[in-house]
Amino acid sequence: PESQAEFWRFFKEIYKFKLALELNTFKLSL
């Protein structure tokens, strides 16, 4: 369905953001 595609796009954006944030935190802790 349309709403599901919408959901996954949203989810991927959040996931990428979270991943980048964790990578930043990791770099800072080194």
PDB file of N, CA, C and O in Angstrom, chain B, residues numbered from 101:
ATOM      1  N   PRO B 101       0.824  -1.221   0.000  1.00  0.00           N
ATOM      2  CA  PRO B 101       0.000   0.000   0.000  1.00  0.00           C
ATOM      3  C   PRO B 101       0.860   1.274   0.000  1.00  0.00           C
ATOM      4  O   PRO B 101       2.061   1.234   0.266  1.00  0.00           O
ATOM      5  N   GLU B 102       0.225   2.366  -0.297  1.00  0.00           N
ATOM      6  CA  GLU B 102       0.914   3.653  -0.367  1.00  0.00           C
ATOM      7  C   GLU B 102       1.484   4.060   0.991  1.00  0.00           C
ATOM      8  O   GLU B 102       2.615   4.538   1.081  1.00  0.00           O
ATOM      9  N   SER B 103       0.699   3.867   2.030  1.00  0.00           N
ATOM     10  CA  SER B 103       1.108   4.290   3.363  1.00  0.00           C
ATOM     11  C   SER B 103       2.343   3.515   3.847  1.00  0.00           C
ATOM     12  O   SER B 103       3.160   4.036   4.605  1.00  0.00           O
ATOM     13  N   GLN B 104       2.459   2.276   3.397  1.00  0.00           N
ATOM     14  CA  GLN B 104       3.590   1.467   3.822  1.00  0.00           C
ATOM     15  C   GLN B 104       4.888   1.972   3.192  1.00  0.00           C
ATOM     16  O   GLN B 104       5.926   2.013   3.854  1.00  0.00           O
ATOM     17  N   ALA B 105       4.831   2.352   1.930  1.00  0.00           N
ATOM     18  CA  ALA B 105       6.004   2.908   1.256  1.00  0.00           C
ATOM     19  C   ALA B 105       6.417   4.207   1.943  1.00  0.00           C
ATOM     20  O   ALA B 105       7.601   4.488   2.126  1.00  0.00           O
ATOM     21  N   GLU B 106       5.417   4.979   2.312  1.00  0.00           N
ATOM     22  CA  GLU B 106       5.633   6.243   3.018  1.00  0.00           C
ATOM     23  C   GLU B 106       6.327   5.976   4.355  1.00  0.00           C
ATOM     24  O   GLU B 106       7.250   6.692   4.744  1.00  0.00           O
ATOM     25  N   PHE B 107       5.875   4.954   5.036  1.00  0.00           N
ATOM     26  CA  PHE B 107       6.424   4.584   6.336  1.00  0.00           C
ATOM     27  C   PHE B 107       7.881   4.168   6.224  1.00  0.00           C
ATOM     28  O   PHE B 107       8.714   4.578   7.033  1.00  0.00           O
ATOM     29  N   TRP B 108       8.187   3.355   5.222  1.00  0.00           N
ATOM     30  CA  TRP B 108       9.561   2.876   5.078  1.00  0.00           C
ATOM     31  C   TRP B 108      10.530   3.987   4.710  1.00  0.00           C
ATOM     32  O   TRP B 108      11.682   3.992   5.144  1.00  0.00           O
ATOM     33  N   ARG B 109      10.052   4.931   3.901  1.00  0.00           N
ATOM     34  CA  ARG B 109      10.914   6.059   3.542  1.00  0.00           C
ATOM     35  C   ARG B 109      11.230   6.878   4.796  1.00  0.00           C
ATOM     36  O   ARG B 109      12.363   7.304   5.017  1.00  0.00           O
ATOM     37  N   PHE B 110      10.203   7.079   5.594  1.00  0.00           N
ATOM     38  CA  PHE B 110      10.363   7.804   6.851  1.00  0.00           C
ATOM     39  C   PHE B 110      11.324   7.059   7.776  1.00  0.00           C
ATOM     40  O   PHE B 110      12.215   7.656   8.381  1.00  0.00           O
ATOM     41  N   PHE B 111      11.126   5.748   7.874  1.00  0.00           N
ATOM     42  CA  PHE B 111      11.953   4.917   8.738  1.00  0.00           C
ATOM     43  C   PHE B 111      13.422   4.966   8.330  1.00  0.00           C
ATOM     44  O   PHE B 111      14.307   5.056   9.182  1.00  0.00           O
ATOM     45  N   LYS B 112      13.673   4.907   7.035  1.00  0.00           N
ATOM     46  CA  LYS B 112      15.051   4.943   6.533  1.00  0.00           C
ATOM     47  C   LYS B 112      15.725   6.273   6.835  1.00  0.00           C
ATOM     48  O   LYS B 112      16.914   6.317   7.150  1.00  0.00           O
ATOM     49  N   GLU B 113      14.955   7.362   6.736  1.00  0.00           N
ATOM     50  CA  GLU B 113      15.500   8.684   7.053  1.00  0.00           C
ATOM     51  C   GLU B 113      15.918   8.747   8.524  1.00  0.00           C
ATOM     52  O   GLU B 113      17.006   9.216   8.857  1.00  0.00           O
ATOM     53  N   ILE B 114      15.039   8.268   9.384  1.00  0.00           N
ATOM     54  CA  ILE B 114      15.322   8.246  10.818  1.00  0.00           C
ATOM     55  C   ILE B 114      16.539   7.386  11.109  1.00  0.00           C
ATOM     56  O   ILE B 114      17.396   7.752  11.913  1.00  0.00           O
ATOM     57  N   TYR B 115      16.607   6.237  10.444  1.00  0.00           N
ATOM     58  CA  TYR B 115      17.692   5.307  10.672  1.00  0.00           C
ATOM     59  C   TYR B 115      19.036   5.897  10.254  1.00  0.00           C
ATOM     60  O   TYR B 115      20.035   5.762  10.960  1.00  0.00           O
ATOM     61  N   LYS B 116      19.041   6.550   9.099  1.00  0.00           N
ATOM     62  CA  LYS B 116      20.281   7.186   8.621  1.00  0.00           C
ATOM     63  C   LYS B 116      20.737   8.268   9.586  1.00  0.00           C
ATOM     64  O   LYS B 116      21.925   8.406   9.880  1.00  0.00           O
ATOM     65  N   PHE B 117      19.762   9.032  10.072  1.00  0.00           N
ATOM     66  CA  PHE B 117      20.060  10.109  11.012  1.00  0.00           C
ATOM     67  C   PHE B 117      20.644   9.546  12.307  1.00  0.00           C
ATOM     68  O   PHE B 117      21.630  10.064  12.831  1.00  0.00           O
ATOM     69  N   LYS B 118      20.025   8.481  12.813  1.00  0.00           N
ATOM     70  CA  LYS B 118      20.465   7.834  14.035  1.00  0.00           C
ATOM     71  C   LYS B 118      21.870   7.263  13.869  1.00  0.00           C
ATOM     72  O   LYS B 118      22.710   7.368  14.764  1.00  0.00           O
ATOM     73  N   LEU B 119      22.106   6.661  12.713  1.00  0.00           N
ATOM     74  CA  LEU B 119      23.403   6.065  12.424  1.00  0.00           C
ATOM     75  C   LEU B 119      24.497   7.133  12.394  1.00  0.00           C
ATOM     76  O   LEU B 119      25.575   6.949  12.959  1.00  0.00           O
ATOM     77  N   ALA B 120      24.207   8.243  11.731  1.00  0.00           N
ATOM     78  CA  ALA B 120      25.172   9.337  11.642  1.00  0.00           C
ATOM     79  C   ALA B 120      25.452   9.916  13.025  1.00  0.00           C
ATOM     80  O   ALA B 120      26.588  10.264  13.347  1.00  0.00           O
ATOM     81  N   LEU B 121      24.413  10.014  13.828  1.00  0.00           N
ATOM     82  CA  LEU B 121      24.547  10.548  15.172  1.00  0.00           C
ATOM     83  C   LEU B 121      25.447   9.647  16.016  1.00  0.00           C
ATOM     84  O   LEU B 121      26.321  10.128  16.737  1.00  0.00           O
ATOM     85  N   GLU B 122      25.224   8.333  15.918  1.00  0.00           N
ATOM     86  CA  GLU B 122      26.027   7.394  16.685  1.00  0.00           C
ATOM     87  C   GLU B 122      27.466   7.389  16.216  1.00  0.00           C
ATOM     88  O   GLU B 122      28.383   7.234  17.022  1.00  0.00           O
ATOM     89  N   LEU B 123      27.673   7.556  14.925  1.00  0.00           N
ATOM     90  CA  LEU B 123      29.019   7.603  14.376  1.00  0.00           C
ATOM     91  C   LEU B 123      29.760   8.825  14.910  1.00  0.00           C
ATOM     92  O   LEU B 123      30.941   8.753  15.249  1.00  0.00           O
ATOM     93  N   ASN B 124      29.047   9.944  14.978  1.00  0.00           N
ATOM     94  CA  ASN B 124      29.623  11.179  15.515  1.00  0.00           C
ATOM     95  C   ASN B 124      30.020  11.012  16.980  1.00  0.00           C
ATOM     96  O   ASN B 124      31.102  11.426  17.396  1.00  0.00           O
ATOM     97  N   THR B 125      29.130  10.400  17.747  1.00  0.00           N
ATOM     98  CA  THR B 125      29.389  10.190  19.158  1.00  0.00           C
ATOM     99  C   THR B 125      30.593   9.279  19.342  1.00  0.00           C
ATOM    100  O   THR B 125      31.408   9.473  20.243  1.00  0.00           O
ATOM    101  N   PHE B 126      30.685   8.286  18.475  1.00  0.00           N
ATOM    102  CA  PHE B 126      31.801   7.349  18.523  1.00  0.00           C
ATOM    103  C   PHE B 126      33.129   8.048  18.238  1.00  0.00           C
ATOM    104  O   PHE B 126      34.132   7.805  18.910  1.00  0.00           O
ATOM    105  N   LYS B 127      33.115   8.916  17.231  1.00  0.00           N
ATOM    106  CA  LYS B 127      34.323   9.658  16.879  1.00  0.00           C
ATOM    107  C   LYS B 127      34.755  10.580  18.013  1.00  0.00           C
ATOM    108  O   LYS B 127      35.946  10.724  18.287  1.00  0.00           O
ATOM    109  N   LEU B 128      33.783  11.201  18.666  1.00  0.00           N
ATOM    110  CA  LEU B 128      34.093  12.121  19.750  1.00  0.00           C
ATOM    111  C   LEU B 128      34.684  11.394  20.948  1.00  0.00           C
ATOM    112  O   LEU B 128      35.509  11.949  21.675  1.00  0.00           O
ATOM    113  N   SER B 129      34.263  10.156  21.153  1.00  0.00           N
ATOM    114  CA  SER B 129      34.721   9.413  22.322  1.00  0.00           C
ATOM    115  C   SER B 129      36.111   8.821  22.126  1.00  0.00           C
ATOM    116  O   SER B 129      36.703   8.321  23.082  1.00  0.00           O
ATOM    117  N   LEU B 130      36.637   8.866  20.922  1.00  0.00           N
ATOM    118  CA  LEU B 130      37.965   8.311  20.658  1.00  0.00           C
ATOM    119  C   LEU B 130      39.063   9.243  21.165  1.00  0.00           C
ATOM    120  O   LEU B 130      40.247   8.935  21.026  1.00  0.00           O
TER     121      LEU B 130
END
